[in-house]
Amino acid sequence: MLALVSWLKMKAYVLLNAELGQEASIIDALQGVKEITTIHSLYGIYDLIIEMEADSMDRVKEVVFNNVRRLDHVKSTITLLTYGDPVINE
């Protein structure tokens, strides 16, 4: 059964390319950023996926630009913004 859920916060995912072997240093640098809820390592084109929640689109932009993209060893990012109510598979 699928259920619709309303969220008050803006949710975004950031796909990140890191310099070779620098994933752990990037994860360490992002510890304590309150808007970041989870970070997963990936196989494939991207090295990390960062899940985040913020109160506004402006705050998402601030976190991505100031806390993620400016880190040493970050080569590139793509930010994916969610919209609407998520569908939960129950």
C-alpha positions in Angstrom: 0.0 0.0 0.0 1.3 3.5 -0.9 0.7 6.5 1.4 1.2 10.2 0.8 3.2 12.0 3.4 3.6 15.8 3.8 6.9 17.2 4.8 7.5 20.7 6.1 11.2 20.8 5.0 12.8 21.0 1.6 14.6 17.8 0.7 17.5 17.6 -1.7 20.1 15.1 -2.8 23.6 16.1 -3.9 25.6 13.8 -6.2 29.3 14.5 -5.6 32.5 13.6 -7.5 35.6 13.6 -5.4 39.3 13.5 -6.1 40.5 9.9 -6.1 40.6 8.5 -2.6 39.3 11.6 -0.9 35.8 10.5 -0.1 36.5 9.9 3.6 38.0 13.4 4.1 34.9 14.9 2.5 32.6 12.9 4.8 34.7 14.0 7.8 34.4 17.6 6.8 30.6 17.4 6.5 30.1 15.9 9.9 28.1 18.4 12.0 26.3 20.2 9.2 22.9 20.0 10.7 21.0 20.0 7.3 22.8 16.9 6.1 20.9 13.8 7.2 22.9 11.0 5.5 25.9 10.5 3.2 26.4 7.3 1.2 29.4 6.1 -0.8 28.5 5.1 -4.3 29.9 2.8 -7.1 29.6 4.4 -10.5 29.9 7.8 -12.0 29.4 9.6 -8.6 31.4 9.0 -5.4 29.0 10.2 -2.8 25.3 11.0 -2.4 24.3 13.5 0.3 20.8 13.7 1.6 19.8 17.0 3.1 16.8 18.8 4.5 16.4 22.6 5.0 13.8 25.1 5.8 14.0 26.8 2.4 15.5 26.7 -1.1 17.8 29.5 -0.1 19.2 27.4 2.8 19.7 24.5 0.5 21.7 26.7 -1.8 23.8 28.1 1.1 24.7 24.7 2.4 25.6 23.3 -1.0 27.6 26.3 -2.0 29.3 27.1 1.4 29.6 23.7 3.0 29.9 21.2 0.1 31.2 22.7 -3.1 33.9 24.8 -1.4 35.5 21.7 0.2 39.0 20.7 -0.9 38.9 17.6 -3.1 35.3 18.2 -4.4 35.5 18.0 -8.2 31.8 18.6 -9.0 28.3 18.3 -7.7 24.8 18.0 -9.0 21.9 19.0 -6.7 18.5 17.3 -7.1 15.6 19.0 -5.4 12.4 17.1 -4.5 8.9 18.5 -4.9 5.5 17.6 -3.9 4.5 15.0 -1.4 6.6 11.8 -1.3 5.0 8.5 -1.8 5.9 5.9 0.9 5.8 2.2 0.0 4.2 0.6 3.1 
